[in-house]
Amino acid sequence: MELAKSYDVSLITIKKALAELIRDGFLYGRVGKGTFVAKIGARKREAGVGTIGLVLTDFNNPFFMQISHHLEEHSSTRGCKLLFSYSSNDFKREENQIHHFQEMGVKGLIIASTEHTNRVPQIVRELHETHFPYVMISYIEDPAIHYVGTDHERGAMMATECLIHSGCQRLGYINAEKNNPLGALRRQGFLLALREHGLDYIPEFEFAFPASREDYESGFAIGEDFYRLPDCPDGVFAFNDQSALGFERALKAGGLRIPGDVSLVGFDDVTFPIPPPVPLTTIHQPSDQIADKALEVLISQIENKPFVPRTILKPTIIHRESCCI
């Protein structure tokens, strides 16, 4: 418990780390006595890549939880031991966790940052400048920063074109909170698709999360306000699946038909504990490929091998009932 508090990580992570150190001969346990540091001569030689840290914003984020699941699957086959931490959307806590992981001796870090701005977080800049192995899996604009992710602009275009091809002419966009770079990037794809198909952008049809971001709740609140518009969109592209789900449930509660009255497309292709009222058409981010490539990039740095610092993977569209073509 004291180690968990000191390093600001979960008790499960501490227990897992101790178990691995015992297994590798660095520590040993005595029943009823505790855990002790082994003598140098008794330690087994460490095999494989070693231990790496995964810093997440929130265990409740379904997309990053999908990635963490794939990372756990792939890490053992690549000779890695994976430790988890989460920052509860607190950037200072995220910095502390990264420092703690370094103090614990991890060989590299995979980071999903909480800081939704265009600038590179200072802690990531420090990792980059000191050549500490790292890779970002949350969107970062700077092309020099090590990053593995999806072509978000292209995915947004695909989502918008799906609505257009289904016959929608008055399109709306549910954006993230103000100054969110990923929301802005997906907005660019939305606008580009409108221009390429000769459709007007209608400012009243763009909705944004409140400053205190809660994706499902934001989507639901936007759905509740949807009826007040004098002329509603007939198609809506939502920033992510969570906001699309909240929006969908608000519209269904108000008696609107999906896709009869409003067609809807989301982004991420996450799995929900409770399925949406209408199966959601969405843009699939290849979370398995992101996890595998992130490990490849990180291990290449750890082993001083050449690597590509920035990898952008192709999205695909998953057609379901919320937008019929």
N, C-alpha and C positions, 0 to 999 in steps of 0.2 A: 504493500500500500504506500509506503514512504517513497519508494522508487517511482511509482506512478505519479505521485504528487510532485516530486522533484523534477522529473523530466516532462511533466505535462502530457503524458500519453495514457492510454487505457491500461487497466490491470491485465487484460488479456495479452496485450503487446509485451508487457514486462514478463509475464509468465512464459510466453513463447520464447522471448529472448534468453531468459535464464535456462530454459530447457535446452535450447540450441547450444549455449555455452557449456552446459554440462555434457551434452552429447559430444562436443568437439574437444573436451578435455581441459577447458580453461577453468571450469568450476567443478566442484563435486559436492554432493549432498550427504548428510548423515541424518538418519531418521531421528526426530526429536531434538536434534542439535542445530540444524540450519544448513546454510549453503556457504561454501568456503572456496577461496582461490586455490587452484591446484599449483603444485610446484612446476617450474618451467620444464623440467625433464619429463614430467608426466603428461604434458599437453600433447595432444595429437596434432599433427600438421594439418593446417586448414586446407581443404580441397575446394575446387570450384572458384566461382567469382567472389563469394563472400556475402555479407549482409548488405542489403540496400533498403532505403527508407521510402515510404510512400506517404506524401503529405496531401491530405484531402481537405476540401472545404467543409464538407458535411456528409456524414454517412447516410443522410436522408436524400441526397441527390441521386436519383435513379440512374442517370447516365454514367456518372463517375463510379457508382457502385458496380455497374456492369463492367466497366474497365478494370476495377480492382479485382473483380472475380476472375477475369481473364488473366490479369497479371499474376494472381496467385497460381493459376493453372500452369502458366508458361514459365514462371520463375524456377520451379524445381527442376524442370527439364533442362534449363540453362545453367544449372549449378548455383542458383541464387537463393538466399534466405531473405524473406520479405517481412519487414516490420511496418505496421500501419500507425498513422496518427491522424487526427482530424482537428481542425481549428475552430469549428462552430462559427464560421464566417467572421472570425476575429483576426485581423491582419497581424496585430502585435503577437498574438498567440502563435500564429503561423511562423513568424520569425523565430520565436523562442523554440518551437519544435524543430525547425531546421538546424538551429545551433545545437540543440540537445542531441539530435541524431549525429551530427558531426562529432560531438564529444563522446558519444557512444562508439564511434569508430566505424560507422557505416561507410561503404566504399563509394556510394553514389546515391542520388536522390531523384525520384520522380515526383513532380509537383503539379497540383491543380490549385492555382492561386485564388485567393478570395478577392484580390484587388481588381475591380472592374474599371480600369482606366487604360488609356492608350500608352502610358509610360510603363517602362519595365520596373517592377518592384525592386527596391534597393537591395534586398537580400539576394535576389536572383542575379542582379548585376555583380554583386560581390562574389557569388559562386562562379560566374562567368570569368571575371577578371583574375581570380585566383586559380582557375583551371580545375576547380573541384567538379567531378563528373555529375552532371544533372541533365534532365530533360523536362520540358513543360508539356503537359497534356491539356491545359486550359489555354484558350486562344491568347496569343501574344502577337502584336503587330510587327515588332522589330525583327527584320530578317536575319540578324546576327545571332539571335537567341535560339538555343536548341529547342526545337518544338516538333511535336508530331500531332497532327490533327486532320480535320476534314476541310474540303473546299466549301466553306459556308456560303459564299456568294453564289456559287454555282448551284448549291442545294436550294437556296432561296429562289433562284430563278426557276428551277425544276418544280418547286411547290406552286409558284405563281402560275406557271404555264399549265400545270395540271388543272387549276381552277379555270383558266381561260379556255382550255380545250373541252372542259365540261359544259361550256356555254355561259360562264359568268362574265359580266361586263362591268360591274361596279365592285371593285375589289378593295378590301380593307386589310390592314396589317396590325396585329397586336405586337407591339414592340416591347423590349425590356425597359428597365428604368432608365432615366436620363443619363447620358454619358457612358452607357455600357457599350464598349467597342464591338462586342459580338452582335449585339442588337443592331448597331449601326451598319455592320458588315452585311448582315442578312437583309437589312432594309435596302442596301444598295442593290442586292440581287433582285429584290421585289420591284424596285423602281426600274431597273434595267429591263426586266421582262415586260413591264407595262409599256415602256417606250418601244421596244422591239415589236410589240403587237398593236401599237397605235392606240392604246387606252390611256385615259386621263388619270393622273394622280389626284385624288380628292382628299385634301388635308383633314377634313372632318371624319374621314374613314380610317385615320391612323390613331390607334389607342396605345397608351403607355402605362407600364407598371407604376405604382406609387413609389415614392422614395424608399420606404421600408418594404423591400421586395419580399413577397411571398407568392411564388409562381401560380399555384392552384387558386389561391384566394384572389390574386390579381385578375386572373382570367375569369373567375366567377363574377367579380365586381364589374368588370367590363361587360360581361354578358347581361348583367342586370340593368346596366345603363343603355344597352343596345337599343331597347325599345323606344327610347326618348328621341332617337334620331328621326328627323322628318322623312328621310329617304335612306333606308338601311342598305348596306352592301348585300349583294347576293352571293359573295364569296369572300372568305377570310383566311389569310395565312397567319398562323400564330407562331411567335418567336420560338416556342418549344412545346413539347407534348403536354407538360404539366399545365401550362396556361390554356392550351387547347382543351384539355379535359375540363377545367373549371368553367371555361366559356361554354362548352357543349352542354354541361349539366345545367347551367343557368338558362340557356335557351330552351332546353327540353322542359325545364320546370315552368317556363313561361308559355309553353304551348307551340313553339316554333318547330318546324320539321327540318331535320338534317338528313339528307341534303335537299329536301324539297323546297324549303324556304331559303336556307343558307348552306352553301357548301363550305367545308372546313378542311384545312391541311395543317398538320403540325410539323415538328422538326425534332429528331433524335431517335425515334423508334425505340422507346423504352417499354418495359413490361410493367403494367400496373397491378397492384394486389387485387383491386376490384376492377374488372373490365369497364371501359367506357360504355355509356348507353348505346352509342353507335360506334362500331369499330372505326378507328381513326386512320385515315390516309396520312402518311407521314414520310419525312425524309430520313432514311436510314444512315446513321453514322456507323462506320465499320469498327465498333468498339474492340472486337477481337484483334483486328489488324493493328489498331492504334496501340493496344497493349503489347503486342508482339514486336512491333517496330520500335516502340519506346524502350523496351528491354534491349533490343539490338543496339540502338544508339548509345544507351547508357553503358552496356558492357564493352562496346568498342572503345569508349573513353577510358574506362577502368583498365583495359588491357593495352592502352596506348596504340590502338589501331585506327586507321582512317575511318571516318564516318561522315555522313551527310547531315549537316546541322538542322536542316528544315525539311520535313516531309509532309506533303499535303496529299491526302488520300481522297479518292472519288466517292461522293455520296451516291445513293440509289434511292428511287422512290418506291414505297410500298403502297400499293393501291388497296384501299379497303372501302367501306360503305359510306364514309362521310363526304366523299367527293367521287361521284360516279362519272366515268367517261363513256 
